[in-house]
């Protein structure tokens, strides 16, 4: 029987720390902290609910991060 796959570890980071930052600053900080994929989205953007390890998502409105989540 094949082993159960183990997803790669994500950076030990607080998503709340990105809220209120400029989109540019948030992206730079996320990459420095080890996130492999950084995604900035406009409010209301339609996205799939699939989880991707190593991805951090920013909802950006007016150039400022309003919401942040992983996957």
N, C-alpha and C positions, 0 to 999 in steps of 0.2 A: 504494500500500500504506500502511496506517495505521501510524503510529509505535508502537513498543513503549512501553507506559505505564511511567512511572517513579514508584514509590511515593514519597510524601513522606518527607523525612528525619526520623529520630527524634531525640529529645534525646540528646546525648552524655552518658550517665549509666551508672553502674555498678550493676547490679541487686543485687550483693552488699552494697552500702551500706545497703540497706533492711532486711536481715535483722536481727532483734533489736529493731527499733523498734516502738513501739506502732502499731497500725493507723491511728490518727488522725494521728500525726506523719508516718508514711510517706505517707499520702494527701496531706497538706498539702505535703510536700516534693516529691512527684511532680508535683503541679499547678504549683508554683512553678518547677520545672525544665522545664515545657513539655509534659508528657504530656497528650494530649487526652482519653484515657479511662483511668480508674483503676478497677480491679476487685478487690475483696476477696472471697476465696472460702474457705469452710470446708474443712478437710482432707477429701479423698475426694470432693469435688464433681465431678459428671460434667459435662464441658464438651466442646465441639467443638474440633478441632485447627486450625480455620481461623486464618490469620495476619491480624491487623489492625494496620496501621502506626499508630503513635502510642498504642498501648495497653500499659499495664503491669499485670501481674497479681500479686496478693499472696495467698499462702496464709496465712490468719490462724487461729491457734489460741490461745485464751485471751487474745485482744486483742493478741497479738504476732505480727509477721510472721515466719514460719518459712521461707518460700521465696518467691522472686521471679523472674519471667521476663517477657520482652516478647512482644508479639503478641497 
